[in-house]
Amino acid sequence: MKKTIIIALGTLLAVTGVSAQETMQDALNFSQNNYYGTARSVAMGNAFTALGGDLGGISINPAGSAVASYSQVTITPSLNISVNKAQGTKWNGEGNGFERMMRNSSARFTLPNIGLSLNFDTHRLSGLKNVSVGFIANGSSYFNDNVIARGTNASTSFMGALAYNTSGWDISELTMNDPYNNSYAPWASIAGWEAGLISLYGPSDSEYIGTSESYYIDQDGNYIIQQAGPLNQNYGRTQSGSKYDYLINFGMNFSDRFYFGANLGITSVNYSYMDWISEAAQNPEDFMLSFQNPDGGPDDVTYFSDMDFNYRYDISGVGVYGKFGFIAIPFHGLRIGGAVQTPTSTVIKQWWSYSAASYYTDSEFNASSQSPEGQYKYRLVSPFRFNVGLAYTFGSFGLISADYEMCDYSGMRYKETEQSDNSYYDDGVNADIMEYMGASHMFRAGLEIKPFPVLAIRAGYTLTTSPERYYENNMKKAVKADRSSYSVGLGYSSNGSFFADLAVRATKYADEYIYPYTDYIMGEGYFPSPEILNRKWMYDVMLTIGFRF
């Protein structure tokens, strides 16, 4: 059965990943724009390709700065709130773990816009009438996420999945060593082994069993593994950070009919990700464990109590791009605009680590591990994008505006920065990007009505389609994972230079299916990983304060 999905890759990758863990989803996260700016631009859905005159809209079309016949300065404080609702789904009509509905939120203060635009009058009646120069910082994405899921599970566990995925690696390879050149087992397996989440069983030095599991030998001499008892499971994920565009803007006004602008954009991205899973025995007596006595005496017996496993990574990057745009007024009231942005080349530094711990009724056997912090540096090239727009103004009473923007994310590429051989990326994640990414389309619409000269009422809508693709019956299809934003706002403009704008935006994200660990085969049965359905809304409340001069 086909599902609309966005898979969270955190703990899933923690099971199977190696030191460098750049993914398609990371490339998309750091390449996409969820435009912010001023309260006015956000309230009108950022449909500013053909409008101009607003410092938030300069990210959309650099020609917009030349439309204003005045200089201006703005600052926009904001409150960003994300709300997640997560609950496990059913498998074959029955609960499959994480069955509790958990609602969690995260709030942060942000500054999505601060800018200055200076307008210079050439004192000509036609031709080049005005020149503008601007220095603007506009937010293009905020990463704000806090997911919690809880429930019970008597069939599978993270420890069982970790053991299954570690089987085949010799015990001699499960040791901590150089995080940059770990050619041995995945770090998740190493951390799990040293923290006592998995152990050997049988005569082999490469077959593992989870601490939550037990086994028996059948009449044919086969080892039959099964979950020892029910567990209370907790899964969590947090994301934080931001992406900003710092713009050096230049615009020109030709006869109040044609406007041209250019941006030199410097992108700054900071991002932190962490996911974790914990499992606790409902009845520790179900999980009896024997430890060999180093003195040769009888085995020591204790009972498993609980465990936790954490994976995190942080990135910091700086990139550069150019953007060029125009706005034309063929006749009074109608405006036509367009802009194109060059590919963005961003150099990114990444830090990652794993940690794990296990606890027993006898604390003497408690164990923990912490991997070295790995560091990696690479370049991400985001593809070019273009946008076009139409707007119509009804004198001083109001206006309507509509935009279309397209970006083909199959053109994203990871590149090495320390060597010329790019085969690691080209044969791996870059090939996947070309295969499973495509074009994303963004539709924006805005409305502004001024019932009084000092008061403006605004509304906007944005629809962004998913660039992700999948195959069904040998045919490539687009994942139906659209994102929709709804916005409203008010504006006040004094008879002097002061103005203020207020905006509220609500963004609904596509349903996301999270798999906290991989599926695995246990004994004679197939037990899929629990599937967590996460539904997310993000809310922004913004206030712009500005002066025209």
Disulfide bonds with the S-S distance in Angstrom:
none
